[in-house]
Amino acid sequence: MNSFTVDNIKDFNLDHIFDCGQCFRWNKEPNGSYTGIAMGRKVNMQFTAGLDSESSREAAGALTITPCTEQEFREIWRPYLDLDRDYGKIKETLCADDPIMRKAADFGYGIRLLDQDLWETIVSFIISQNNNIPRIKGCIERLCAAAGEPISGGAEDGDAGNFGDPGRAAAGAKDGDAGNSGDPGRAAAGAKDGDAGNSGNPGRAAAGAIRSEAPAYEIPGPEALARLGEADLAEVRLGYRSRYLMETARSVCEQGLPENEEQLLELCGIGPKVANCILLFGMKKYDSFPIDVWVRRVMHELYGLDENNKKQMAAFAREKFGDLGGFAQQYLFYYMRSIAE
């Protein structure tokens, strides 16, 4: 089984990256590494950070991906992990004359925005609405097992998938706050534009998490989902989201993937909040600023804005953070959710 290691990775922390609500198919192993499915592969990532002797903070470290070749790292995982972007400069810009952002960016110093597949992001954030992270993960894995194609080669073949503890347990309205929000543990509901998704306890074991040695399946494509009926997805337990997924899949089959916010909002089950998450996490619209329950709390408790005035918050973010709004949102979200729990 091939591994590839790259040294001197800065502004990087796997906990911060995989637990900030932008993705749902990565799970922490007992040894601190993460096993996940992305870009048609199942791999394990292990990061070993150095230590800054002056600040006693984590410094640049080594990232090992298994299985992975040098070519796969260069062509797949380097762009996926956004390793060519200078996050130190982003933090310096955002934190200038802003002590609140400084605290948030110091807390989530290792966050990086993943370069995710657009269709997977659409499916994930439709499922995420009015939901919590453990249940989102369970729904996605059941959906993949029910309708997705097996991933051939890679970590699930032979010993390649057994990265962590083989005995680790795995359990199984229009527009919530996409995965980037939510009240931890709150039961899913069908209300339009509810707050949910990007919730839960950082580092908490997720219900529905894939065992590292389990078979791996792709997110079902739009053609596969478009052929299904709600009865076919009954065991996935998506509730009202089943119809959203199937109708969205049929629209994509007919019209192609959306290219902008207007086209996103035409899809079934996608309102402004889900659209903002998809724009940020799946379409590289880095000025997007999804506003969920945690971001509302930041805006209200730390910046002094009206907690119920999302338009005011969006205008504030546009003026203050500009083209870096998505990065700011991730630092603020991760900070507020973590200190609250």
C-alpha positions as a Python dict, from the first residue, in 0.01 Angstrom:
ca = {
    (1, 'M'): (0, 0, 0),
    (2, 'N'): (157, 325, -116),
    (3, 'S'): (176, 630, 107),
    (4, 'F'): (292, 978, 19),
    (5, 'T'): (427, 1229, 268),
    (6, 'V'): (478, 1599, 215),
    (7, 'D'): (663, 1816, 467),
    (8, 'N'): (642, 2180, 574),
    (9, 'I'): (262, 2209, 559),
    (10, 'K'): (159, 2530, 738),
    (11, 'D'): (-173, 2661, 872),
    (12, 'F'): (-311, 2309, 874),
    (13, 'N'): (-503, 2097, 1122),
    (14, 'L'): (-717, 1797, 1029),
    (15, 'D'): (-957, 1846, 1322),
    (16, 'H'): (-1022, 2203, 1213),
    (17, 'I'): (-1063, 2111, 847),
    (18, 'F'): (-1291, 1811, 885),
    (19, 'D'): (-1497, 1935, 1180),
    (20, 'C'): (-1596, 2280, 1058),
    (21, 'G'): (-1909, 2158, 879),
    (22, 'Q'): (-1791, 2182, 520),
    (23, 'C'): (-1780, 1805, 457),
    (24, 'F'): (-1938, 1492, 601),
    (25, 'R'): (-1744, 1187, 482),
    (26, 'W'): (-1432, 1211, 698),
    (27, 'N'): (-1405, 1035, 1033),
    (28, 'K'): (-1144, 1047, 1302),
    (29, 'E'): (-949, 733, 1390),
    (30, 'P'): (-824, 644, 1739),
    (31, 'N'): (-470, 742, 1636),
    (32, 'G'): (-581, 1094, 1544),
    (33, 'S'): (-574, 1043, 1169),
    (34, 'Y'): (-882, 1076, 946),
    (35, 'T'): (-1027, 826, 702),
    (36, 'G'): (-1260, 956, 438),
    (37, 'I'): (-1407, 931, 92),
    (38, 'A'): (-1357, 1208, -158),
    (39, 'M'): (-1274, 1252, -525),
    (40, 'G'): (-1365, 888, -597),
    (41, 'R'): (-1115, 753, -344),
    (42, 'K'): (-1102, 631, 12),
    (43, 'V'): (-787, 741, 191),
    (44, 'N'): (-641, 807, 531),
    (45, 'M'): (-471, 1134, 625),
    (46, 'Q'): (-228, 1171, 913),
    (47, 'F'): (-76, 1506, 1007),
    (48, 'T'): (220, 1531, 1239),
    (49, 'A'): (272, 1890, 1347),
    (50, 'G'): (594, 2041, 1464),
    (51, 'L'): (609, 2269, 1766),
    (52, 'D'): (706, 2635, 1770),
    (53, 'S'): (948, 2658, 2060),
    (54, 'E'): (874, 3027, 2116),
    (55, 'S'): (494, 3012, 2122),
    (56, 'S'): (440, 2644, 2215),
    (57, 'R'): (191, 2636, 1926),
    (58, 'E'): (177, 2385, 1644),
    (59, 'A'): (408, 2475, 1360),
    (60, 'A'): (451, 2339, 1008),
    (61, 'G'): (427, 1963, 989),
    (62, 'A'): (415, 1653, 771),
    (63, 'L'): (105, 1521, 599),
    (64, 'T'): (88, 1153, 504),
    (65, 'I'): (-188, 1023, 275),
    (66, 'T'): (-251, 649, 233),
    (67, 'P'): (-294, 511, -28),
    (68, 'C'): (-147, 783, -245),
    (69, 'T'): (118, 831, -511),
    (70, 'E'): (310, 1150, -579),
    (71, 'Q'): (102, 1206, -891),
    (72, 'E'): (-225, 1159, -701),
    (73, 'F'): (-112, 1403, -437),
    (74, 'R'): (-16, 1661, -697),
    (75, 'E'): (-328, 1622, -912),
    (76, 'I'): (-596, 1538, -652),
    (77, 'W'): (-512, 1603, -289),
    (78, 'R'): (-302, 1917, -318),
    (79, 'P'): (-589, 2110, -482),
    (80, 'Y'): (-851, 1932, -267),
    (81, 'L'): (-680, 2054, 51),
    (82, 'D'): (-616, 2400, -99),
    (83, 'L'): (-248, 2372, -14),
    (84, 'D'): (-132, 2636, -263),
    (85, 'R'): (-321, 2917, -89),
    (86, 'D'): (-144, 3135, 167),
    (87, 'Y'): (-375, 3109, 469),
    (88, 'G'): (-129, 3303, 681),
    (89, 'K'): (-187, 3603, 458),
    (90, 'I'): (-565, 3553, 469),
    (91, 'K'): (-559, 3554, 849),
    (92, 'E'): (-333, 3856, 858),
    (93, 'T'): (-576, 4046, 635),
    (94, 'L'): (-889, 3942, 822),
    (95, 'C'): (-743, 4003, 1167),
    (96, 'A'): (-608, 4351, 1105),
    (97, 'D'): (-772, 4578, 1364),
    (98, 'D'): (-1023, 4305, 1456),
    (99, 'P'): (-952, 4137, 1792),
    (100, 'I'): (-1264, 3920, 1758),
    (101, 'M'): (-1143, 3770, 1432),
    (102, 'R'): (-796, 3734, 1579),
    (103, 'K'): (-932, 3509, 1855),
    (104, 'A'): (-1138, 3309, 1605),
    (105, 'A'): (-853, 3266, 1358),
    (106, 'D'): (-609, 3169, 1633),
    (107, 'F'): (-858, 2909, 1757),
    (108, 'G'): (-923, 2757, 1413),
    (109, 'Y'): (-578, 2833, 1273),
    (110, 'G'): (-567, 2510, 1069),
    (111, 'I'): (-892, 2548, 874),
    (112, 'R'): (-866, 2516, 497),
    (113, 'L'): (-1156, 2530, 254),
    (114, 'L'): (-1174, 2204, 61),
    (115, 'D'): (-1209, 2194, -317),
    (116, 'Q'): (-1510, 1963, -322),
    (117, 'D'): (-1711, 1808, -602),
    (118, 'L'): (-2012, 2027, -680),
    (119, 'W'): (-2270, 1749, -710),
    (120, 'E'): (-2156, 1589, -384),
    (121, 'T'): (-2184, 1928, -215),
    (122, 'I'): (-2537, 1978, -347),
    (123, 'V'): (-2647, 1635, -222),
    (124, 'S'): (-2475, 1679, 115),
    (125, 'F'): (-2623, 2018, 193),
    (126, 'I'): (-2974, 1925, 85),
    (127, 'I'): (-2947, 1637, 332),
    (128, 'S'): (-2794, 1864, 596),
    (129, 'Q'): (-3088, 2099, 637),
    (130, 'N'): (-3262, 2080, 973),
    (131, 'N'): (-3020, 1806, 1070),
    (132, 'N'): (-2715, 1747, 1289),
    (133, 'I'): (-2375, 1617, 1187),
    (134, 'P'): (-2404, 1258, 1316),
    (135, 'R'): (-2736, 1210, 1138),
    (136, 'I'): (-2614, 1385, 822),
    (137, 'K'): (-2321, 1145, 806),
    (138, 'G'): (-2544, 845, 859),
    (139, 'C'): (-2789, 955, 589),
    (140, 'I'): (-2512, 1015, 338),
    (141, 'E'): (-2348, 678, 398),
    (142, 'R'): (-2680, 493, 375),
    (143, 'L'): (-2760, 679, 53),
    (144, 'C'): (-2422, 588, -94),
    (145, 'A'): (-2457, 222, 4),
    (146, 'A'): (-2809, 209, -141),
    (147, 'A'): (-2750, 383, -473),
    (148, 'G'): (-2382, 468, -517),
    (149, 'E'): (-2120, 286, -718),
    (150, 'P'): (-1854, 92, -527),
    (151, 'I'): (-1515, 256, -522),
    (152, 'S'): (-1275, 19, -696),
    (153, 'G'): (-917, 11, -583),
    (154, 'G'): (-775, 222, -305),
    (155, 'A'): (-828, 194, 64),
    (156, 'E'): (-1103, -62, 72),
    (157, 'D'): (-905, -333, -104),
    (158, 'G'): (-713, -578, 108),
    (159, 'D'): (-556, -412, 410),
    (160, 'A'): (-570, -66, 264),
    (161, 'G'): (-885, 36, 441),
    (162, 'N'): (-783, -82, 785),
    (163, 'F'): (-612, 240, 892),
    (164, 'G'): (-753, 278, 1239),
    (165, 'D'): (-923, 59, 1494),
    (166, 'P'): (-1119, -211, 1306),
    (167, 'G'): (-1347, -251, 1604),
    (168, 'R'): (-1455, 111, 1612),
    (169, 'A'): (-1832, 140, 1633),
    (170, 'A'): (-2028, 277, 1339),
    (171, 'A'): (-2396, 358, 1371),
    (172, 'G'): (-2583, 415, 1164),
    (173, 'A'): (-3895, 2215, 437),
    (174, 'K'): (-3693, 2412, 216),
    (175, 'D'): (-3344, 2509, 313),
    (176, 'G'): (-3209, 2472, 657),
    (177, 'D'): (-2887, 2645, 740),
    (178, 'A'): (-2724, 2386, 523),
    (179, 'G'): (-2459, 2183, 701),
    (180, 'N'): (-2306, 2506, 818),
    (181, 'S'): (-2523, 2565, 1121),
    (182, 'G'): (-2751, 2412, 1369),
    (183, 'D'): (-2825, 2346, 1728),
    (184, 'P'): (-2619, 2041, 1829),
    (185, 'G'): (-2835, 1734, 1870),
    (186, 'R'): (-3155, 1906, 1763),
    (187, 'A'): (-3399, 1671, 1598),
    (188, 'A'): (-3455, 1715, 1224),
    (189, 'A'): (-3764, 1903, 1122),
    (190, 'G'): (-3936, 2001, 801),
    (191, 'A'): (-3948, 2375, 853),
    (192, 'K'): (-3833, 2600, 575),
    (193, 'D'): (-3501, 2773, 635),
    (194, 'G'): (-3440, 2613, 974),
    (195, 'D'): (-3103, 2622, 1143),
    (196, 'A'): (-2919, 2297, 1117),
    (197, 'G'): (-2639, 2098, 975),
    (198, 'N'): (-2301, 2229, 1078),
    (199, 'S'): (-2347, 2131, 1437),
    (200, 'G'): (-2243, 1880, 1693),
    (201, 'N'): (-1949, 1848, 1922),
    (202, 'P'): (-1607, 1897, 1759),
    (203, 'G'): (-1425, 1564, 1752),
    (204, 'R'): (-1732, 1372, 1863),
    (205, 'A'): (-1771, 1028, 1707),
    (206, 'A'): (-2039, 1050, 1442),
    (207, 'A'): (-2331, 817, 1405),
    (208, 'G'): (-2313, 675, 1055),
    (209, 'A'): (-1937, 714, 1043),
    (210, 'I'): (-1771, 471, 807),
    (211, 'R'): (-1554, 208, 960),
    (212, 'S'): (-1210, 247, 812),
    (213, 'E'): (-1217, -108, 672),
    (214, 'A'): (-1576, -95, 542),
    (215, 'P'): (-1662, -103, 170),
    (216, 'A'): (-1669, 242, 15),
    (217, 'Y'): (-1930, 385, -219),
    (218, 'E'): (-1951, 699, -429),
    (219, 'I'): (-2221, 961, -385),
    (220, 'P'): (-2486, 849, -637),
    (221, 'G'): (-2484, 1066, -946),
    (222, 'P'): (-2784, 1265, -1068),
    (223, 'E'): (-2877, 997, -1322),
    (224, 'A'): (-2887, 728, -1053),
    (225, 'L'): (-3098, 939, -815),
    (226, 'A'): (-3332, 1056, -1091),
    (227, 'R'): (-3436, 696, -1158),
    (228, 'L'): (-3541, 635, -799),
    (229, 'G'): (-3872, 684, -620),
    (230, 'E'): (-3923, 774, -257),
    (231, 'A'): (-3989, 408, -173),
    (232, 'D'): (-3641, 322, -299),
    (233, 'L'): (-3492, 559, -42),
    (234, 'A'): (-3711, 462, 252),
    (235, 'E'): (-3428, 276, 427),
    (236, 'V'): (-3203, 579, 395),
    (237, 'R'): (-3443, 768, 623),
    (238, 'L'): (-3415, 1107, 454),
    (239, 'G'): (-3774, 1210, 519),
    (240, 'Y'): (-3890, 1504, 307),
    (241, 'R'): (-3536, 1541, 173),
    (242, 'S'): (-3586, 1234, -50),
    (243, 'R'): (-3815, 1431, -279),
    (244, 'Y'): (-3576, 1725, -280),
    (245, 'L'): (-3288, 1503, -390),
    (246, 'M'): (-3479, 1321, -662),
    (247, 'E'): (-3631, 1636, -810),
    (248, 'T'): (-3297, 1815, -798),
    (249, 'A'): (-3133, 1517, -968),
    (250, 'R'): (-3391, 1525, -1246),
    (251, 'S'): (-3338, 1897, -1295),
    (252, 'V'): (-2962, 1849, -1318),
    (253, 'C'): (-3006, 1567, -1569),
    (254, 'E'): (-3216, 1798, -1787),
    (255, 'Q'): (-3031, 2128, -1743),
    (256, 'G'): (-2683, 2044, -1617),
    (257, 'L'): (-2518, 2149, -1295),
    (258, 'P'): (-2591, 2502, -1169),
    (259, 'E'): (-2334, 2770, -1244),
    (260, 'N'): (-2449, 3050, -1016),
    (261, 'E'): (-2673, 3137, -721),
    (262, 'E'): (-2978, 3203, -938),
    (263, 'Q'): (-2962, 2855, -1088),
    (264, 'L'): (-2903, 2700, -746),
    (265, 'L'): (-3218, 2863, -610),
    (266, 'E'): (-3421, 2708, -892),
    (267, 'L'): (-3342, 2359, -762),
    (268, 'C'): (-3586, 2181, -533),
    (269, 'G'): (-3501, 2211, -166),
    (270, 'I'): (-3241, 2483, -203),
    (271, 'G'): (-3308, 2823, -48),
    (272, 'P'): (-3068, 3111, 28),
    (273, 'K'): (-2884, 2948, 318),
    (274, 'V'): (-2819, 2614, 150),
    (275, 'A'): (-2727, 2801, -168),
    (276, 'N'): (-2466, 3006, 19),
    (277, 'C'): (-2307, 2693, 159),
    (278, 'I'): (-2295, 2529, -185),
    (279, 'L'): (-2153, 2848, -338),
    (280, 'L'): (-1877, 2853, -76),
    (281, 'F'): (-1795, 2484, -42),
    (282, 'G'): (-1873, 2357, -392),
    (283, 'M'): (-1833, 2652, -629),
    (284, 'K'): (-1537, 2843, -481),
    (285, 'K'): (-1738, 3160, -427),
    (286, 'Y'): (-1522, 3277, -141),
    (287, 'D'): (-1719, 3594, -79),
    (288, 'S'): (-2019, 3384, 30),
    (289, 'F'): (-2104, 3420, 399),
    (290, 'P'): (-2353, 3154, 517),
    (291, 'I'): (-2541, 3274, 824),
    (292, 'D'): (-2654, 3008, 1068),
    (293, 'V'): (-2737, 2999, 1437),
    (294, 'W'): (-2369, 3010, 1539),
    (295, 'V'): (-2280, 3295, 1305),
    (296, 'R'): (-2585, 3487, 1425),
    (297, 'R'): (-2457, 3445, 1779),
    (298, 'V'): (-2114, 3576, 1680),
    (299, 'M'): (-2266, 3873, 1501),
    (300, 'H'): (-2492, 3948, 1796),
    (301, 'E'): (-2278, 3865, 2099),
    (302, 'L'): (-1937, 3971, 1969),
    (303, 'Y'): (-2006, 4230, 1700),
    (304, 'G'): (-2323, 4376, 1855),
    (305, 'L'): (-2563, 4326, 1563),
    (306, 'D'): (-2933, 4242, 1587),
    (307, 'E'): (-2947, 3863, 1619),
    (308, 'N'): (-3257, 3839, 1402),
    (309, 'N'): (-3145, 4074, 1124),
    (310, 'K'): (-2970, 3852, 871),
    (311, 'K'): (-2972, 4123, 606),
    (312, 'Q'): (-2777, 4351, 838),
    (313, 'M'): (-2531, 4070, 908),
    (314, 'A'): (-2483, 3994, 539),
    (315, 'A'): (-2422, 4362, 464),
    (316, 'F'): (-2178, 4385, 755),
    (317, 'A'): (-1987, 4079, 627),
    (318, 'R'): (-1970, 4215, 272),
    (319, 'E'): (-1830, 4545, 392),
    (320, 'K'): (-1593, 4408, 655),
    (321, 'F'): (-1468, 4083, 500),
    (322, 'G'): (-1524, 4141, 127),
    (323, 'D'): (-1389, 3866, -97),
    (324, 'L'): (-1267, 3675, 209),
    (325, 'G'): (-1615, 3638, 360),
    (326, 'G'): (-1618, 3260, 332),
    (327, 'F'): (-1288, 3222, 516),
    (328, 'A'): (-1408, 3465, 785),
    (329, 'Q'): (-1732, 3271, 822),
    (330, 'Q'): (-1546, 2945, 882),
    (331, 'Y'): (-1319, 3093, 1150),
    (332, 'L'): (-1612, 3260, 1326),
    (333, 'F'): (-1840, 2958, 1303),
    (334, 'Y'): (-1582, 2711, 1430),
    (335, 'Y'): (-1482, 2941, 1715),
    (336, 'M'): (-1834, 3018, 1835),
    (337, 'R'): (-1958, 2661, 1819),
    (338, 'S'): (-1654, 2528, 1996),
    (339, 'I'): (-1645, 2773, 2286),
    (340, 'A'): (-2020, 2730, 2335),
    (341, 'E'): (-1980, 2357, 2382),
}
